[in-house]
Amino acid sequence: MGNINNANLDYILKWEGGLSKHEKDSAAFDAVPDGTGYHTNKGITWTAWKQIFGTDKESVRRFYEMSKEDWKQVYQVYWDGVKADLIDSDLVAEFMADFAWGSGVGGANRQLQFFLRSKGLKVAVDGVTGKNTLSALNGLIEAHGEKWVFESLYWHRIEFLRHLKSFQHFGKGWINRLDDFYKYALNQFG
């Protein structure tokens, strides 16, 4: 079963960097309410942050300072959103949580369901990882092994990213980041 304590959180932090106010980022519509224009810190959007910590002055201060504990509390939402604890592979669980991190929980869940359907499995595409989706995913892991599932999901995600409108602005970075995750995973598989 996936365990967040086994996840390579330093990988995400390495690629996310610090504060961002890039105007082409989809998070730019909801900036910190202090006039700076910043909307993301260490990969966490102000939108996601305020849902957990609120919008008062203390929350704004914490957003800018962002401790590792606060960061992990937000990451846990993405981990839980794809029910990573119930996936029969640490690396596939981590990959799906990372997918949710980059595409939102509903987007990652829908893409997992599209992936499973492309493998001939009958699951609803509803954006929720429920019993049927988890059963289908864990069945693939049991039948083909976690490495095969991981690599297949990796290529599915690459194709998904290539079709996004913002790929022209951010695609190179997204692919570099995924390649880094892929190399990390291959090391773990041995």
TORTIVEX-49032 format. One record per atom (N, C-alpha, C): x, y, z; residue number from 0. Coordinates in steps of 0.02 Angstrom, whole numbers, padded with zeros to 5 digits. Layout:
residues N
+--------+--------+--------+-----+
:      x :      y :      z : num :
+--------+--------+--------+-----+
:      X :      Y :      Z : NUM :
...
+--------+--------+--------+-----+
***
This chain:
residues 190
+--------+--------+--------+-----+
:      x :      y :      z : num :
+--------+--------+--------+-----+
:  00042 : -00059 :  00000 :   0 :
:  00000 :  00000 :  00000 :   0 :
:  00044 :  00062 :  00000 :   0 :
:  00020 :  00114 : -00032 :   1 :
:  00057 :  00176 : -00034 :   1 :
:  00063 :  00207 :  00035 :   1 :
:  00120 :  00236 :  00048 :   2 :
:  00132 :  00268 :  00113 :   2 :
:  00165 :  00335 :  00101 :   2 :
:  00133 :  00388 :  00121 :   3 :
:  00159 :  00456 :  00109 :   3 :
:  00228 :  00465 :  00140 :   3 :
:  00242 :  00428 :  00193 :   4 :
:  00308 :  00434 :  00225 :   4 :
:  00364 :  00403 :  00183 :   4 :
:  00346 :  00364 :  00132 :   5 :
:  00396 :  00336 :  00086 :   5 :
:  00404 :  00379 :  00023 :   5 :
:  00361 :  00430 :  00016 :   6 :
:  00363 :  00472 : -00044 :   6 :
:  00424 :  00517 : -00044 :   6 :
:  00451 :  00528 : -00103 :   7 :
:  00510 :  00571 : -00112 :   7 :
:  00487 :  00644 : -00118 :   7 :
:  00467 :  00672 : -00062 :   8 :
:  00441 :  00741 : -00062 :   8 :
:  00495 :  00791 : -00081 :   8 :
:  00558 :  00775 : -00069 :   9 :
:  00611 :  00821 : -00089 :   9 :
:  00614 :  00829 : -00165 :   9 :
:  00592 :  00778 : -00202 :  10 :
:  00589 :  00782 : -00275 :  10 :
:  00542 :  00839 : -00296 :  10 :
:  00483 :  00840 : -00265 :  11 :
:  00434 :  00893 : -00283 :  11 :
:  00462 :  00961 : -00264 :  11 :
:  00488 :  00967 : -00204 :  12 :
:  00514 :  01031 : -00181 :  12 :
:  00572 :  01055 : -00225 :  12 :
:  00613 :  01009 : -00249 :  13 :
:  00669 :  01027 : -00293 :  13 :
:  00643 :  01060 : -00357 :  13 :
:  00589 :  01034 : -00384 :  14 :
:  00564 :  01059 : -00448 :  14 :
:  00518 :  01120 : -00440 :  14 :
:  00489 :  01127 : -00383 :  15 :
:  00440 :  01181 : -00375 :  15 :
:  00472 :  01249 : -00362 :  15 :
:  00529 :  01251 : -00332 :  16 :
:  00560 :  01315 : -00318 :  16 :
:  00522 :  01355 : -00267 :  16 :
:  00523 :  01420 : -00274 :  17 :
:  00493 :  01464 : -00224 :  17 :
:  00432 :  01501 : -00250 :  17 :
:  00430 :  01565 : -00236 :  18 :
:  00373 :  01607 : -00254 :  18 :
:  00367 :  01617 : -00329 :  18 :
:  00305 :  01620 : -00353 :  19 :
:  00292 :  01631 : -00423 :  19 :
:  00232 :  01677 : -00432 :  19 :
:  00238 :  01720 : -00481 :  20 :
:  00181 :  01761 : -00502 :  20 :
:  00177 :  01763 : -00578 :  20 :
:  00196 :  01707 : -00609 :  21 :
:  00194 :  01702 : -00682 :  21 :
:  00123 :  01711 : -00706 :  21 :
:  00113 :  01760 : -00749 :  22 :
:  00045 :  01778 : -00769 :  22 :
:  00012 :  01727 : -00816 :  22 :
:  00051 :  01683 : -00847 :  23 :
:  00022 :  01632 : -00891 :  23 :
:  00003 :  01569 : -00853 :  23 :
:  00021 :  01566 : -00789 :  24 :
:  00003 :  01509 : -00747 :  24 :
: -00072 :  01513 : -00733 :  24 :
: -00106 :  01456 : -00736 :  25 :
: -00178 :  01456 : -00723 :  25 :
: -00196 :  01477 : -00652 :  25 :
: -00147 :  01477 : -00607 :  26 :
: -00159 :  01498 : -00538 :  26 :
: -00158 :  01574 : -00530 :  26 :
: -00139 :  01610 : -00583 :  27 :
: -00131 :  01683 : -00578 :  27 :
: -00197 :  01719 : -00563 :  27 :
: -00254 :  01688 : -00576 :  28 :
: -00318 :  01721 : -00564 :  28 :
: -00332 :  01732 : -00491 :  28 :
: -00297 :  01696 : -00446 :  29 :
: -00311 :  01700 : -00374 :  29 :
: -00246 :  01711 : -00337 :  29 :
: -00225 :  01773 : -00334 :  30 :
: -00161 :  01791 : -00302 :  30 :
: -00172 :  01805 : -00228 :  30 :
: -00117 :  01804 : -00191 :  31 :
: -00118 :  01822 : -00120 :  31 :
: -00148 :  01893 : -00116 :  31 :
: -00193 :  01904 : -00070 :  32 :
: -00228 :  01969 : -00067 :  32 :
: -00188 :  02025 : -00035 :  32 :
: -00124 :  02030 : -00053 :  33 :
: -00082 :  02084 : -00026 :  33 :
: -00054 :  02129 : -00080 :  33 :
: -00077 :  02119 : -00142 :  34 :
: -00056 :  02162 : -00197 :  34 :
:  00010 :  02143 : -00230 :  34 :
:  00043 :  02091 : -00207 :  35 :
:  00108 :  02072 : -00236 :  35 :
:  00102 :  02035 : -00302 :  35 :
:  00045 :  02003 : -00313 :  36 :
:  00035 :  01963 : -00373 :  36 :
:  00058 :  01891 : -00366 :  36 :
:  00091 :  01874 : -00311 :  37 :
:  00112 :  01805 : -00301 :  37 :
:  00051 :  01760 : -00292 :  37 :
:  00053 :  01702 : -00323 :  38 :
: -00003 :  01655 : -00319 :  38 :
:  00020 :  01584 : -00302 :  38 :
:  00085 :  01572 : -00304 :  39 :
:  00111 :  01504 : -00292 :  39 :
:  00175 :  01508 : -00252 :  39 :
:  00183 :  01462 : -00205 :  40 :
:  00245 :  01455 : -00168 :  40 :
:  00259 :  01380 : -00159 :  40 :
:  00318 :  01359 : -00179 :  41 :
:  00339 :  01289 : -00174 :  41 :
:  00288 :  01242 : -00206 :  41 :
:  00257 :  01266 : -00261 :  42 :
:  00209 :  01226 : -00297 :  42 :
:  00138 :  01229 : -00269 :  42 :
:  00128 :  01264 : -00214 :  43 :
:  00062 :  01269 : -00184 :  43 :
:  00030 :  01335 : -00203 :  43 :
: -00028 :  01330 : -00234 :  44 :
: -00063 :  01391 : -00254 :  44 :
: -00097 :  01422 : -00194 :  44 :
: -00107 :  01487 : -00199 :  45 :
: -00144 :  01522 : -00146 :  45 :
: -00214 :  01492 : -00140 :  45 :
: -00244 :  01472 : -00195 :  46 :
: -00310 :  01442 : -00194 :  46 :
: -00311 :  01380 : -00150 :  46 :
: -00263 :  01336 : -00158 :  47 :
: -00259 :  01275 : -00117 :  47 :
: -00243 :  01293 : -00044 :  47 :
: -00196 :  01339 : -00035 :  48 :
: -00174 :  01358 :  00032 :  48 :
: -00233 :  01385 :  00074 :  48 :
: -00270 :  01432 :  00046 :  49 :
: -00322 :  01465 :  00085 :  49 :
: -00378 :  01418 :  00104 :  49 :
: -00387 :  01364 :  00067 :  50 :
: -00439 :  01315 :  00085 :  50 :
: -00422 :  01280 :  00151 :  50 :
: -00358 :  01277 :  00167 :  51 :
: -00336 :  01244 :  00229 :  51 :
: -00322 :  01295 :  00284 :  51 :
: -00287 :  01350 :  00265 :  52 :
: -00262 :  01397 :  00315 :  52 :
: -00299 :  01463 :  00319 :  52 :
: -00346 :  01475 :  00274 :  53 :
: -00384 :  01538 :  00275 :  53 :
: -00347 :  01594 :  00240 :  53 :
: -00371 :  01656 :  00250 :  54 :
: -00345 :  01714 :  00213 :  54 :
: -00323 :  01772 :  00258 :  54 :
: -00320 :  01761 :  00323 :  55 :
: -00302 :  01816 :  00367 :  55 :
: -00227 :  01832 :  00362 :  55 :
: -00204 :  01884 :  00396 :  56 :
: -00134 :  01905 :  00392 :  56 :
: -00086 :  01850 :  00412 :  56 :
: -00105 :  01812 :  00463 :  57 :
: -00062 :  01757 :  00485 :  57 :
: -00055 :  01704 :  00431 :  57 :
: -00108 :  01690 :  00396 :  58 :
: -00106 :  01642 :  00341 :  58 :
: -00061 :  01667 :  00284 :  58 :
: -00066 :  01731 :  00269 :  59 :
: -00022 :  01760 :  00217 :  59 :
:  00051 :  01754 :  00237 :  59 :
:  00066 :  01770 :  00300 :  60 :
:  00135 :  01764 :  00325 :  60 :
:  00160 :  01693 :  00319 :  60 :
:  00118 :  01645 :  00340 :  61 :
:  00137 :  01574 :  00337 :  61 :
:  00145 :  01551 :  00265 :  61 :
:  00105 :  01577 :  00220 :  62 :
:  00111 :  01559 :  00149 :  62 :
:  00180 :  01577 :  00123 :  62 :
:  00202 :  01638 :  00139 :  63 :
:  00267 :  01660 :  00116 :  63 :
:  00325 :  01622 :  00150 :  63 :
:  00318 :  01607 :  00213 :  64 :
:  00371 :  01571 :  00250 :  64 :
:  00367 :  01496 :  00239 :  64 :
:  00311 :  01469 :  00225 :  65 :
:  00294 :  01400 :  00214 :  65 :
:  00343 :  01348 :  00242 :  65 :
:  00327 :  01325 :  00301 :  66 :
:  00367 :  01272 :  00333 :  66 :
:  00354 :  01206 :  00297 :  66 :
:  00400 :  01159 :  00306 :  67 :
:  00392 :  01093 :  00275 :  67 :
:  00329 :  01058 :  00303 :  67 :
:  00313 :  01070 :  00366 :  68 :
:  00253 :  01040 :  00395 :  68 :
:  00190 :  01067 :  00362 :  68 :
:  00187 :  01133 :  00352 :  69 :
:  00129 :  01163 :  00318 :  69 :
:  00124 :  01138 :  00246 :  69 :
:  00182 :  01134 :  00213 :  70 :
:  00184 :  01110 :  00144 :  70 :
:  00156 :  01039 :  00141 :  70 :
:  00179 :  00996 :  00186 :  71 :
:  00157 :  00926 :  00185 :  71 :
:  00083 :  00921 :  00201 :  71 :
:  00056 :  00965 :  00242 :  72 :
: -00015 :  00964 :  00257 :  72 :
: -00056 :  00977 :  00193 :  72 :
: -00033 :  01022 :  00151 :  73 :
: -00067 :  01034 :  00087 :  73 :
: -00057 :  00975 :  00040 :  73 :
:  00004 :  00949 :  00036 :  74 :
:  00017 :  00891 : -00007 :  74 :
: -00027 :  00832 :  00012 :  74 :
: -00041 :  00823 :  00076 :  75 :
: -00083 :  00768 :  00100 :  75 :
: -00152 :  00770 :  00067 :  75 :
: -00177 :  00829 :  00051 :  76 :
: -00242 :  00835 :  00018 :  76 :
: -00240 :  00800 : -00050 :  76 :
: -00186 :  00810 : -00087 :  77 :
: -00179 :  00779 : -00153 :  77 :
: -00169 :  00703 : -00146 :  77 :
: -00129 :  00683 : -00097 :  78 :
: -00117 :  00612 : -00082 :  78 :
: -00184 :  00578 : -00066 :  78 :
: -00222 :  00608 : -00022 :  79 :
: -00286 :  00579 : -00002 :  79 :
: -00337 :  00581 : -00059 :  79 :
: -00333 :  00632 : -00101 :  80 :
: -00380 :  00641 : -00156 :  80 :
: -00377 :  00586 : -00208 :  80 :
: -00319 :  00554 : -00215 :  81 :
: -00313 :  00498 : -00262 :  81 :
: -00312 :  00431 : -00224 :  81 :
: -00327 :  00436 : -00159 :  82 :
: -00328 :  00376 : -00115 :  82 :
: -00263 :  00336 : -00120 :  82 :
: -00208 :  00372 : -00119 :  83 :
: -00142 :  00342 : -00128 :  83 :
: -00127 :  00289 : -00076 :  83 :
: -00154 :  00296 : -00015 :  84 :
: -00142 :  00245 :  00037 :  84 :
: -00170 :  00177 :  00017 :  84 :
: -00216 :  00175 : -00031 :  85 :
: -00249 :  00112 : -00050 :  85 :
: -00222 :  00083 : -00115 :  85 :
: -00170 :  00115 : -00142 :  86 :
: -00139 :  00090 : -00204 :  86 :
: -00083 :  00041 : -00184 :  86 :
: -00082 : -00016 : -00217 :  87 :
: -00037 : -00071 : -00198 :  87 :
:  00035 : -00061 : -00223 :  87 :
:  00058 : -00001 : -00225 :  88 :
:  00127 :  00014 : -00245 :  88 :
:  00144 :  00084 : -00221 :  88 :
:  00198 :  00090 : -00184 :  89 :
:  00221 :  00156 : -00162 :  89 :
:  00233 :  00202 : -00221 :  89 :
:  00267 :  00176 : -00273 :  90 :
:  00286 :  00220 : -00329 :  90 :
:  00226 :  00240 : -00372 :  90 :
:  00179 :  00195 : -00382 :  91 :
:  00119 :  00214 : -00419 :  91 :
:  00077 :  00263 : -00378 :  91 :
:  00074 :  00251 : -00312 :  92 :
:  00038 :  00298 : -00268 :  92 :
:  00070 :  00367 : -00271 :  92 :
:  00135 :  00370 : -00267 :  93 :
:  00171 :  00434 : -00270 :  93 :
:  00161 :  00467 : -00338 :  93 :
:  00162 :  00428 : -00391 :  94 :
:  00152 :  00455 : -00458 :  94 :
:  00083 :  00485 : -00465 :  94 :
:  00032 :  00450 : -00439 :  95 :
: -00036 :  00476 : -00443 :  95 :
: -00045 :  00539 : -00400 :  95 :
: -00014 :  00541 : -00342 :  96 :
: -00017 :  00601 : -00301 :  96 :
:  00017 :  00659 : -00336 :  96 :
:  00072 :  00645 : -00370 :  97 :
:  00107 :  00697 : -00408 :  97 :
:  00064 :  00720 : -00467 :  97 :
:  00029 :  00673 : -00498 :  98 :
: -00016 :  00691 : -00553 :  98 :
: -00070 :  00739 : -00527 :  98 :
: -00098 :  00723 : -00468 :  99 :
: -00149 :  00766 : -00438 :  99 :
: -00119 :  00834 : -00420 :  99 :
: -00057 :  00834 : -00397 : 100 :
: -00022 :  00895 : -00380 : 100 :
: -00019 :  00942 : -00440 : 100 :
: -00006 :  00914 : -00498 : 101 :
:  00001 :  00954 : -00558 : 101 :
: -00063 :  00968 : -00596 : 101 :
: -00113 :  00924 : -00588 : 102 :
: -00173 :  00929 : -00629 : 102 :
: -00237 :  00933 : -00588 : 102 :
: -00231 :  00938 : -00523 : 103 :
: -00290 :  00937 : -00480 : 103 :
: -00312 :  00866 : -00467 : 103 :
: -00345 :  00856 : -00412 : 104 :
: -00367 :  00788 : -00393 : 104 :
: -00415 :  00760 : -00444 : 104 :
: -00466 :  00798 : -00462 : 105 :
: -00515 :  00773 : -00511 : 105 :
: -00484 :  00758 : -00578 : 105 :
: -00438 :  00801 : -00600 : 106 :
: -00404 :  00790 : -00664 : 106 :
: -00361 :  00727 : -00663 : 106 :
: -00325 :  00716 : -00609 : 107 :
: -00283 :  00656 : -00603 : 107 :
: -00327 :  00594 : -00600 : 107 :
: -00381 :  00597 : -00562 : 108 :
: -00426 :  00539 : -00558 : 108 :
: -00457 :  00523 : -00626 : 108 :
: -00479 :  00575 : -00662 : 109 :
: -00507 :  00564 : -00729 : 109 :
: -00455 :  00533 : -00775 : 109 :
: -00394 :  00559 : -00773 : 110 :
: -00342 :  00531 : -00817 : 110 :
: -00326 :  00459 : -00799 : 110 :
: -00326 :  00443 : -00734 : 111 :
: -00317 :  00373 : -00714 : 111 :
: -00373 :  00330 : -00744 : 111 :
: -00434 :  00354 : -00741 : 112 :
: -00490 :  00316 : -00768 : 112 :
: -00486 :  00310 : -00844 : 112 :
: -00466 :  00362 : -00878 : 113 :
: -00455 :  00357 : -00951 : 113 :
: -00400 :  00305 : -00965 : 113 :
: -00347 :  00307 : -00926 : 114 :
: -00292 :  00258 : -00934 : 114 :
: -00319 :  00187 : -00925 : 114 :
: -00356 :  00176 : -00871 : 115 :
: -00383 :  00109 : -00858 : 115 :
: -00429 :  00085 : -00914 : 115 :
: -00470 :  00130 : -00939 : 116 :
: -00514 :  00113 : -00995 : 116 :
: -00474 :  00096 : -01058 : 116 :
: -00417 :  00131 : -01067 : 117 :
: -00375 :  00116 : -01126 : 117 :
: -00343 :  00047 : -01121 : 117 :
: -00344 :  00018 : -01061 : 118 :
: -00317 : -00049 : -01050 : 118 :
: -00374 : -00101 : -01050 : 118 :
: -00434 : -00079 : -01070 : 119 :
: -00491 : -00125 : -01076 : 119 :
: -00531 : -00135 : -01013 : 119 :
: -00517 : -00096 : -00961 : 120 :
: -00553 : -00104 : -00898 : 120 :
: -00614 : -00059 : -00896 : 120 :
: -00668 : -00085 : -00867 : 121 :
: -00730 : -00048 : -00866 : 121 :
: -00736 : -00009 : -00801 : 121 :
: -00719 :  00055 : -00805 : 122 :
: -00726 :  00101 : -00749 : 122 :
: -00761 :  00163 : -00774 : 122 :
: -00799 :  00194 : -00730 : 123 :
: -00831 :  00257 : -00747 : 123 :
: -00779 :  00313 : -00748 : 123 :
: -00786 :  00361 : -00791 : 124 :
: -00743 :  00420 : -00792 : 124 :
: -00782 :  00475 : -00757 : 124 :
: -00774 :  00477 : -00691 : 125 :
: -00811 :  00525 : -00651 : 125 :
: -00766 :  00570 : -00609 : 125 :
: -00700 :  00561 : -00614 : 126 :
: -00654 :  00604 : -00578 : 126 :
: -00647 :  00587 : -00505 : 126 :
: -00672 :  00528 : -00484 : 127 :
: -00667 :  00507 : -00415 : 127 :
: -00636 :  00437 : -00413 : 127 :
: -00584 :  00430 : -00373 : 128 :
: -00554 :  00364 : -00365 : 128 :
: -00593 :  00327 : -00311 : 128 :
: -00639 :  00285 : -00335 : 129 :
: -00680 :  00244 : -00290 : 129 :
: -00657 :  00171 : -00292 : 129 :
: -00700 :  00128 : -00265 : 130 :
: -00683 :  00056 : -00260 : 130 :
: -00668 :  00025 : -00328 : 130 :
: -00708 :  00040 : -00379 : 131 :
: -00697 :  00009 : -00444 : 131 :
: -00631 :  00032 : -00476 : 131 :
: -00617 :  00096 : -00471 : 132 :
: -00555 :  00122 : -00499 : 132 :
: -00495 :  00092 : -00463 : 132 :
: -00498 :  00091 : -00396 : 133 :
: -00442 :  00062 : -00358 : 133 :
: -00434 : -00013 : -00372 : 133 :
: -00489 : -00048 : -00377 : 134 :
: -00486 : -00120 : -00392 : 134 :
: -00454 : -00132 : -00461 : 134 :
: -00473 : -00091 : -00510 : 135 :
: -00445 : -00099 : -00577 : 135 :
: -00370 : -00083 : -00577 : 135 :
: -00351 : -00029 : -00544 : 136 :
: -00280 : -00010 : -00541 : 136 :
: -00240 : -00063 : -00505 : 136 :
: -00263 : -00084 : -00446 : 137 :
: -00226 : -00134 : -00408 : 137 :
: -00225 : -00201 : -00445 : 137 :
: -00277 : -00216 : -00483 : 138 :
: -00277 : -00277 : -00525 : 138 :
: -00224 : -00274 : -00578 : 138 :
: -00215 : -00215 : -00609 : 139 :
: -00161 : -00207 : -00659 : 139 :
: -00093 : -00216 : -00627 : 139 :
: -00085 : -00187 : -00567 : 140 :
: -00020 : -00194 : -00532 : 140 :
: -00007 : -00267 : -00517 : 140 :
: -00058 : -00303 : -00495 : 141 :
: -00049 : -00375 : -00480 : 141 :
: -00034 : -00415 : -00544 : 141 :
: -00069 : -00399 : -00598 : 142 :
: -00062 : -00437 : -00661 : 142 :
:  00003 : -00421 : -00698 : 142 :
:  00023 : -00358 : -00699 : 143 :
:  00079 : -00337 : -00740 : 143 :
:  00140 : -00312 : -00702 : 143 :
:  00132 : -00300 : -00638 : 144 :
:  00187 : -00274 : -00597 : 144 :
:  00186 : -00198 : -00593 : 144 :
:  00214 : -00172 : -00538 : 145 :
:  00212 : -00100 : -00527 : 145 :
:  00254 : -00062 : -00578 : 145 :
:  00308 : -00091 : -00601 : 146 :
:  00350 : -00056 : -00650 : 146 :
:  00312 : -00045 : -00715 : 146 :
:  00278 : -00096 : -00739 : 147 :
:  00240 : -00091 : -00801 : 147 :
:  00185 : -00038 : -00794 : 147 :
:  00149 : -00040 : -00737 : 148 :
:  00095 :  00009 : -00726 : 148 :
:  00124 :  00079 : -00722 : 148 :
:  00179 :  00086 : -00684 : 149 :
:  00210 :  00152 : -00678 : 149 :
:  00231 :  00179 : -00747 : 149 :
:  00266 :  00138 : -00786 : 150 :
:  00289 :  00161 : -00852 : 150 :
:  00231 :  00177 : -00898 : 150 :
:  00178 :  00137 : -00895 : 151 :
:  00119 :  00149 : -00937 : 151 :
:  00085 :  00215 : -00917 : 151 :
:  00079 :  00226 : -00852 : 152 :
:  00050 :  00289 : -00828 : 152 :
:  00094 :  00349 : -00847 : 152 :
:  00159 :  00338 : -00843 : 153 :
:  00206 :  00391 : -00862 : 153 :
:  00194 :  00413 : -00934 : 153 :
:  00188 :  00366 : -00980 : 154 :
:  00177 :  00384 : -01051 : 154 :
:  00107 :  00414 : -01061 : 154 :
:  00059 :  00390 : -01024 : 155 :
: -00008 :  00420 : -01028 : 155 :
: -00005 :  00493 : -01006 : 155 :
:  00031 :  00506 : -00953 : 156 :
:  00035 :  00575 : -00928 : 156 :
:  00072 :  00620 : -00976 : 156 :
:  00125 :  00595 : -01007 : 157 :
:  00161 :  00634 : -01058 : 157 :
:  00113 :  00656 : -01113 : 157 :
:  00073 :  00609 : -01138 : 158 :
:  00025 :  00625 : -01192 : 158 :
: -00027 :  00675 : -01167 : 158 :
: -00050 :  00666 : -01107 : 159 :
: -00099 :  00713 : -01078 : 159 :
: -00069 :  00784 : -01077 : 159 :
: -00008 :  00790 : -01052 : 160 :
:  00023 :  00856 : -01047 : 160 :
:  00033 :  00888 : -01116 : 160 :
:  00052 :  00848 : -01165 : 161 :
:  00065 :  00875 : -01232 : 161 :
:  00002 :  00906 : -01263 : 161 :
: -00056 :  00886 : -01240 : 162 :
: -00118 :  00913 : -01268 : 162 :
: -00147 :  00972 : -01230 : 162 :
: -00112 :  00994 : -01178 : 163 :
: -00136 :  01053 : -01140 : 163 :
: -00117 :  01117 : -01176 : 163 :
: -00161 :  01167 : -01174 : 164 :
: -00147 :  01232 : -01207 : 164 :
: -00083 :  01264 : -01181 : 164 :
: -00070 :  01258 : -01117 : 165 :
: -00012 :  01292 : -01087 : 165 :
:  00053 :  01253 : -01097 : 165 :
:  00050 :  01197 : -01134 : 166 :
:  00111 :  01158 : -01146 : 166 :
:  00164 :  01200 : -01181 : 166 :
:  00143 :  01244 : -01225 : 167 :
:  00191 :  01286 : -01261 : 167 :
:  00232 :  01330 : -01214 : 167 :
:  00203 :  01348 : -01157 : 168 :
:  00238 :  01391 : -01109 : 168 :
:  00276 :  01352 : -01056 : 168 :
:  00247 :  01297 : -01034 : 169 :
:  00275 :  01260 : -00977 : 169 :
:  00295 :  01188 : -00992 : 169 :
:  00282 :  01166 : -01052 : 170 :
:  00293 :  01095 : -01069 : 170 :
:  00363 :  01069 : -01058 : 170 :
:  00412 :  01108 : -01078 : 171 :
:  00481 :  01085 : -01070 : 171 :
:  00497 :  01070 : -00997 : 171 :
:  00477 :  01115 : -00953 : 172 :
:  00488 :  01105 : -00882 : 172 :
:  00450 :  01045 : -00855 : 172 :
:  00387 :  01037 : -00877 : 173 :
:  00346 :  00981 : -00855 : 173 :
:  00379 :  00915 : -00875 : 173 :
:  00402 :  00911 : -00937 : 174 :
:  00433 :  00849 : -00961 : 174 :
:  00499 :  00836 : -00925 : 174 :
:  00539 :  00887 : -00914 : 175 :
:  00601 :  00878 : -00877 : 175 :
:  00588 :  00852 : -00807 : 175 :
:  00537 :  00880 : -00776 : 176 :
:  00519 :  00858 : -00708 : 176 :
:  00496 :  00785 : -00708 : 176 :
:  00454 :  00767 : -00756 : 177 :
:  00431 :  00698 : -00760 : 177 :
:  00488 :  00650 : -00775 : 177 :
:  00534 :  00671 : -00818 : 178 :
:  00593 :  00629 : -00832 : 178 :
:  00634 :  00617 : -00769 : 178 :
:  00639 :  00668 : -00727 : 179 :
:  00676 :  00661 : -00664 : 179 :
:  00640 :  00610 : -00619 : 179 :
:  00574 :  00615 : -00616 : 180 :
:  00535 :  00567 : -00576 : 180 :
:  00545 :  00497 : -00604 : 180 :
:  00544 :  00491 : -00670 : 181 :
:  00552 :  00426 : -00703 : 181 :
:  00619 :  00394 : -00685 : 181 :
:  00672 :  00434 : -00687 : 182 :
:  00739 :  00409 : -00669 : 182 :
:  00741 :  00387 : -00595 : 182 :
:  00710 :  00426 : -00552 : 183 :
:  00705 :  00409 : -00481 : 183 :
:  00670 :  00341 : -00474 : 183 :
:  00613 :  00333 : -00508 : 184 :
:  00574 :  00271 : -00503 : 184 :
:  00613 :  00212 : -00528 : 184 :
:  00647 :  00219 : -00585 : 185 :
:  00687 :  00164 : -00612 : 185 :
:  00740 :  00142 : -00562 : 185 :
:  00769 :  00190 : -00527 : 186 :
:  00818 :  00174 : -00474 : 186 :
:  00785 :  00132 : -00419 : 186 :
:  00724 :  00150 : -00401 : 187 :
:  00688 :  00115 : -00349 : 187 :
:  00668 :  00044 : -00371 : 187 :
:  00653 :  00036 : -00435 : 188 :
:  00634 : -00030 : -00460 : 188 :
:  00695 : -00076 : -00462 : 188 :
:  00755 : -00046 : -00468 : 189 :
:  00817 : -00086 : -00468 : 189 :
:  00839 : -00109 : -00535 : 189 :
+--------+--------+--------+-----+
***
